[in-house]
Amino acid sequence: MVAKSVNATYPLTKSCINGQGCIGEDDELESLMDSETNRRQLARGRRYIGYDALKKNNVPCSRRGRSYYDCKKRRRNNPYRRGCSAITHCYRYAR
């Protein structure tokens, strides 16, 4: 048996019919349930991680100091540079 799925959007309001309960009152519980719709919503939000990062025993970027997103670029991402000041104990007193 093949079921046809329909994607529809409904307003997030509650409406009660003759005191028999409210439509939409179990929305929080329904969102916790495992369903095809919830899986699709979660899959749609994966913009930041790739399949290579999920592979077992795989380092996404083997270059030290590089970000996962720009691993193949030649320059380092946010290189470590700090100035010389009294608080870093490299401040030299000139007399």
N, C-alpha and C positions, 0 to 999 in steps of 0.2 A: 504494500500500500504506500503510495506516495502522497504526501501532504503538500499543499501549496501554501507558501508563507506570504503574508501580506505585511508590509511595513507601514505602520500608521503612527501618527503622533496624536496624543490626547492632551488636553490641558491638565495642569497639575492642581485641579480643584476637586473638592469633595462634594458629592451631592447625595442627599438622603431621599429614599423613596418610601413613603408611608411608614416611617419608623422601623423599617426592616434592616437597618444598617446603612452604612455609607459606602458609596463607591469610592475606592481609593484609600480606604482606611488601613489596608494591609500592604501599602506600597513599600514600607520599610522592610517588612518581612520578605516580600517578593523580591526585592533587590538583593537580598542575601542568598536566595535560592539559586541553584545551579541551573541555568537555562541557556538555550542557544543564543537568545538575545543578549544576555549578560556576557557571554563569551565573545560575541561579536563586538560589543562595546569595549571590552578590555583589549581585544586585539587591535581595534582601531586606534587606540591611544599609544601604541608602541612606536614612538617616533625617535626614541633616544638610544635604543639598544639593538644591536644586530645579531644575527644568528651566529656569527663567528665568536662573539663574546660569550655565548651560551655553551660553546663546545667545552667538553671536559678537558682539563689540563691545558688550557690554551690561555696565553697572555695576550690581551687585545693589542697592546703595543709594547714591544720588547725594548724600545728605546727609552732610556732613563730620562725622566723629566718631561716626557711628551704626553700630551693629552690623547685620549682615545680618538677624538674627532679629527685631529690634524696630525696623526702619527707619521704620515708619509711626507709631510712638509720638511724642508731642510732646517728651518729655524726652530729654536726651542720655544715652547709655550710658556709665557710668564717666567722668564729667567730670573734667577735669584740675584738681586742687586740691592745692596743697602749702603747708605751713606755712612760716613765716619762722623760720629758724635760722641759726646761725653758718656752717654748711657750705654753705648756699645763698647766702651773701654778702648777705643782706638783714637780718641780725641787727643791731639797733641797740643800742649800749651806752648805757644810761641812767645818768647820773652824778648 
